[in-house]
Amino acid sequence: MESILCVNIPVQMISCTDTNGKITPIRFRFRDKTGELITVTIDKVLSENQGSCRSGINFSCSAVLHGSRKTFTLWYNYFAHEWHLSRLCV
């Protein structure tokens, strides 16, 4: 379980963007410290927070990961079109 606790790492994301440009993250995957590919299906988006510099948006989300509920923060950079797992609460 400790191997998944790496943060600030790039993730492959599946998201939905509606006709107004609202982004909703759905599922993502990443490689943990051991190199294992971890897939996470997001159960709920708890909050969205656009940064003060308006270069991206933080999504606070929850999902079941290895049998227990976790909350985490995903960061989407508008200009680079990149997603990162920036925080995982244990």
N, C-alpha and C positions, 0 to 999 in steps of 0.2 A: 504494500500500500504506500509506503514512503516514496517509492519510485515515481509516483504520479504527482508529487507535490512541487515539481519545478514550475516556476511562473515566469511571466514576461517572455513567453515563447510564441512563435508563429503557429497559427492553426489553419487548417483547411476548413472552410465554413460553407454550409448550405444555409442560405437566408432567403427571405421573401421581401421584395420591395413592391409596395402598392403604387397605384397611379399618382399618388401625391408625394412619393419619394420616401415614405416612412419605411424604415428597414426593421425587419423582425428576424433575429437569429433563430434557426431551427435545430441544426445539428452541426457538430464540428468534430474534427479528429486531429490528433497530434501524436508525436513520438515522445514517450517519457524518457527518463534518464537512462533506462536500460535498453532503449531502442524499440520497445514494444509500441505498436500502433493502438492508441486508445480512441474509441469512438464514444461520444457523449451526445445523447438526445436531450435537448433542453425541454424540461417540463413546464417551466414558467419564467417569463421575463418579469422580474420584480420591479425594476425601475430603469429609466434611461436618463443619462445626464450628459448634455453636450458640454464639452470643455469650454473654458473661457476664451481660448484662442480660436475656437471654432474649426479646429483642424480635424476633429473626429468626435466620436461619441462613445461613452461607456455604457455597457449594458450589465446590470446586476441580474444574475439568473440563478435558477436552482435546477438540479437534476440528481438522479440517483447514480452514484458512481461506486462501483465495487460493493454494492449492497447497502450503502448508506447515503442519506441525502446530504448534498454539498451545495454551498452557495459559492459563486465565483463571479468575477468581473471579466468581461470581454471588451476589448478596445478595438474599434474600427477607425482606421485612418482614411479620411475622405480623399486626400491627395495621392497617397500611395496605393489605395485600394487594398489594404492589408488588414488582416485580423490578428489579434494577439490575445492570449490568455494572460491577463495582467495580475490576477489575484485569485487564490483558491483558499477558501476558509474551511478549516478542518473541524 
